[in-house]
Amino acid sequence: MEELQTLVLTTLDRDNVIEDTKNLKSTQGNALDQLAVLGVLNSLKSKDMLDYTPLTYEYWRLTGEGEQLAKEGSHEARVFAAIPAGEEGLAIKQLQSILGATAKIGQGNAFKKKWIAKKGDNLVRCVDTIEDQTQKDLQQIQSTGQLQDTKTLNDLKKRKLVEKQKTTSYKVTKGPEFALEVKKEATDITYEMLQSGEWKTASFKKYNFDAVGVPPAGGHLHPLMKVRQEFREIFFEMGFEEMATNCFAESSFWNFDALFQPQQHPARDAHDTFFLKDPATTDRFPRDLMERIKVTHENGGDTGSTGYNYVWKEEDAGKMLLRTHTTAVSSNMLYKLAEKTKELGEFRPAKYFSIDRVFRNETVDATHLAEFHQIEGVIADKNLTLGDLIGFMDVFFKKMGMEKIRFKPTYNPYTEPSMEIFSYHKGLKKWVEIGNSGMFRPEMLLPLGLPPDVRVIAWGLGLERPTMIKYGISNIRDLLGHKVKIDMIKEYPICRLDKKMGKELAGINDDEE
Ligand code: PHE
């Protein structure tokens, strides 16, 4: 390095310019590694001691076979040479035993050039002398790196005898701070420099703002958590309050019963839900609420409904499970809202959201895991209508860049009416499902204790699909679970839900149905 630096500086000092660093030679007379040269040039350029421009140079080089032919002659010339002059010629078999593989390739070419002909089982010469142009061309390329005739050059390339090479070298000129000696540059101003006054004359090393920083050794947010933060911002912007979701293990009571989901509903099957073994049951839910829910399921209680007409069992409600949806959190939260309403003596409208993990006993494949994240929003206010839900959905999804939203009636035990949300996917040219929504039923809200004129609208969507689209991940197992590469988590950039992404996002459920 030191030696190279001196070479560059003394050459510049002597000649004022280095036309091409390719022509510089080391003290041993060898060509220089241009990458090492570049290192020295960059270091001196940062001190304004010189400037440089890159020169790219293309040349041709012989392949291994090309080199052999340059030395021994082309296959066809070697065939010609092997055949003696005269009528007799040489038996084809014999030629093969003399030249091996060369005989085969060489014969064809020699025939084409009309150098030799077949006579019975023998080969004879047709001309007295030949000129081995191929060998000459190869030799020229070997010594100069070039050949005028491009047709021949392409031909040699096709025959894999030559290959193109590229090198970069540099033209170097003096800079304003040119000197033979490299001044020692200070990297930082020190206490001593301030004391002695040396800082006034010292030369400081320039900061390199393009240098790649050392990656922080600290923690990294998982991509899902980065996208979650973006959704959070949307909710906060719209005045929502985040619900506490730190309860993966939940009772069937809050996950199903409080949501007017009958106890014989297929979703409560162990095939769809993970039930806990230890503790397998709980009785920790409000007794009075439990009584109201029981009668509502059985005969509608005083909700005006007929209920489901079955005998509701406390032990089914007590079964512990991993929550299958974040609506378990919402039901709990709405109960708390009802309690607060009673305490205050007046109802205050509320907007809640949650984004957290849920669990389903599903077959795992490239787009489904047994656990995933739901984004859920809930609005409680007097006299809300379906129009409010539709209008609100429009605003919410527009903030993610989804302009065209449509709804399709569907069924949820806890909402009526219920609507699947569809977004138009421009790329796929079709409507794709992106979420589910509805107005919570009176059979759910009245037992919770909310005033009869309070309506609650709610909707839910998945977090994984938008994240996979945002980060270009096609297999959900690369995003979540034991196969995830820790490096991936470190390397993915921060997330911004821009309009462009929103449009892609419109396809989040495109492989469903
Ligand atoms: N809980 C529903 C689901 O898991 C989503 C939903 C939430 C539907 C709120 C309606 C209202 O798909």
Residues whose N, C-alpha, C, O or C-beta is under 5 A from the ligand:
A	BS01	LIG	H325 T327 T415 N436 S437 G438 A458 W459 G460
